Amino acid sequence: MTVQDIARRVRHAAPSVGPVRLVCVDGPAGSGKTTLAAALADALSGPEHAVPVVHGDDLYEGWAVVADVPDRVAAFDVLAERVTAWLLEPWRRGEVARQPVRDWSADAWGEPVDVPAADVVVLEGVAMASRRLRAHAALVVWVEVDAATGIERVVARDGEAMRAEIEGWQRDEACWHALDGTRDAADLRLRGD
């Protein structure tokens, strides 16, 4: 299936959150979620409108996902509550959402950005197609890759110093995805290699 095939499917879907056709792209770290989300947004954008992409990395409070939740796997579920309040609720009313953006290097929230209730919005990242979020999606896409390739891609992108962190993250995301049933619930399953 090509990006154009996926874009056609999105164009024919009914709005799922107010006026928004929400596309959720999930899968393990290093699988190609961000690359697919960017390509899909580009395919769906026109001269008059750009399709916004919301990145999970901007919404996590670092490796803990949600800082005040000690269980890093359970934190993915709490994150879905936050994403619903921050993004889905305003979109449901046809309003612009104010999305917080995490500055990982400062370990603090940076300036929020506006995300309009556009015709299509792509939400990508680990747990961005969790049960609570995919219930509101027009389309859920799972992107997978073997664990070793995922780690090497993240290390190539973020540096060798991230290897231990990404290995721990990989264990957490695998537990979360199994608990949530994310892969099996996806409308489309793609290989990211």
C-alpha positions in Angstrom: 0.0 0.0 0.0 1.4 3.4 -1.0 1.1 6.7 0.8 -1.3 7.8 -2.0 -3.5 4.8 -1.3 -3.7 5.7 2.4 -4.4 9.3 1.5 -7.3 8.3 -0.7 -8.7 6.2 2.1 -8.5 9.2 4.5 -10.1 11.5 2.0 -13.1 9.1 1.8 -13.4 8.7 5.6 -16.0 10.6 7.6 -14.9 13.2 10.1 -14.2 11.5 13.4 -13.6 14.3 15.9 -15.9 17.3 15.1 -14.8 18.4 11.6 -11.5 16.5 11.9 -10.5 13.2 10.2 -8.1 12.0 12.8 -5.3 9.7 11.6 -3.4 7.9 14.3 0.0 6.4 13.4 1.5 4.2 16.1 4.3 1.6 16.4 7.6 1.0 18.1 10.4 3.6 18.2 12.4 3.7 15.0 9.7 2.1 12.9 9.2 5.0 10.6 6.0 6.6 12.1 7.3 10.2 11.8 8.4 9.6 8.2 5.0 8.1 7.2 3.1 10.9 9.0 5.1 13.5 7.2 4.6 11.8 3.8 0.9 11.3 4.5 0.4 15.0 5.6 2.2 16.1 2.4 0.0 13.9 0.2 -3.2 15.3 1.9 -2.1 18.9 2.0 -3.2 21.3 -0.7 -2.2 24.8 -1.8 -4.8 26.4 0.6 -4.2 24.1 3.6 -1.5 22.1 5.3 -2.3 19.0 7.2 -1.0 19.4 10.8 1.1 16.6 12.3 1.1 16.2 16.1 4.1 14.3 17.4 4.0 12.2 20.5 7.6 13.2 21.3 6.2 16.7 21.9 3.6 15.5 24.4 5.7 13.1 26.5 7.3 14.4 29.7 10.6 12.7 28.8 11.2 9.0 29.1 8.7 8.8 32.0 5.9 9.8 29.5 3.8 11.4 32.3 6.1 12.6 35.1 3.7 12.1 38.0 2.8 8.5 37.1 5.5 6.1 38.5 4.5 3.2 36.2 5.9 4.0 32.8 3.6 1.6 31.1 0.5 2.9 32.8 1.6 6.4 31.9 0.7 5.8 28.3 -2.9 5.5 29.3 -2.8 8.7 31.3 -1.2 10.4 28.3 -4.3 9.5 26.3 -6.4 11.4 28.8 -4.2 14.4 28.4 -4.3 14.3 24.6 -8.1 14.0 24.6 -8.3 17.1 26.8 -5.6 19.1 25.0 -6.6 18.3 21.4 -9.7 16.2 20.9 -12.1 18.2 23.1 -11.4 21.5 21.3 -11.5 19.9 17.9 -14.8 18.3 18.8 -16.2 21.8 19.2 -14.5 22.9 16.0 -12.0 25.0 17.9 -8.2 25.5 17.6 -6.4 23.3 20.2 -3.4 24.6 22.2 -0.9 21.8 22.2 1.9 21.9 24.8 5.4 21.1 23.5 7.9 19.4 25.6 11.5 20.7 25.6 13.4 17.5 26.4 16.8 19.2 26.8 15.3 21.7 29.4 13.1 19.0 30.9 10.2 21.5 30.9 7.2 22.5 28.9 7.9 25.0 26.2 5.6 27.4 24.4 2.3 25.7 23.3 1.4 25.7 19.6 -2.0 26.1 18.0 -3.4 23.1 16.1 -6.5 23.9 14.1 -9.5 21.7 13.8 -8.3 21.0 10.2 -10.0 18.6 7.8 -7.3 16.1 8.6 -4.9 15.9 11.5 -2.2 13.2 11.8 -1.3 12.2 15.4 1.9 10.1 15.4 4.0 8.4 18.1 4.1 5.6 20.6 0.6 5.3 22.2 -0.9 7.8 19.8 -3.3 5.1 18.7 -4.1 3.8 22.2 -7.6 2.5 22.8 -8.8 5.9 24.1 -7.5 7.8 21.1 -8.2 5.3 18.3 -11.9 5.3 19.3 -11.9 8.8 17.7 -9.8 8.0 14.7 -10.9 7.9 11.1 -7.9 5.7 10.4 -5.4 3.9 12.6 -2.0 2.9 11.0 0.5 0.6 12.7 4.1 0.8 11.5 6.4 -2.0 12.6 10.1 -2.9 12.4 12.2 -5.5 14.1 13.5 -4.3 17.5 17.2 -4.2 16.5 16.6 -2.1 13.5 14.4 0.3 15.6 17.2 0.8 18.1 19.8 1.4 15.5 17.6 4.0 13.7 17.1 5.9 17.0 20.8 5.7 17.9 21.7 6.9 14.4 19.3 9.8 14.8 19.8 10.8 18.4 23.3 9.5 19.2 24.9 6.5 21.0 24.2 8.1 24.4 20.5 7.3 23.9 21.1 3.5 23.5 20.3 2.6 27.1 17.3 4.9 27.2 15.8 3.6 24.0 16.4 0.0 25.1 14.3 0.7 28.3 11.7 2.6 26.2 11.5 -0.4 23.9 10.6 -2.7 26.8 8.0 -0.2 28.0 6.4 0.4 24.6 6.2 -3.4 23.9 4.4 -3.9 27.3 2.1 -1.0 26.5 1.3 -2.1 23.0 0.6 -5.7 24.2 -1.6 -4.5 27.0 -3.5 -2.1 24.7 -3.8 -4.4 21.7 -2.7 -1.5 19.5 -1.3 -3.5 16.6 -4.3 -5.8 16.3 -6.7 -2.9 16.4 -5.1 -1.0 13.6 -6.9 -0.5 10.3 -3.6 -0.9 8.4 -0.4 -2.6 9.3 2.7 -1.6 7.4 6.4 -2.5 7.6 8.7 0.4 8.1 11.8 -1.1 6.5 
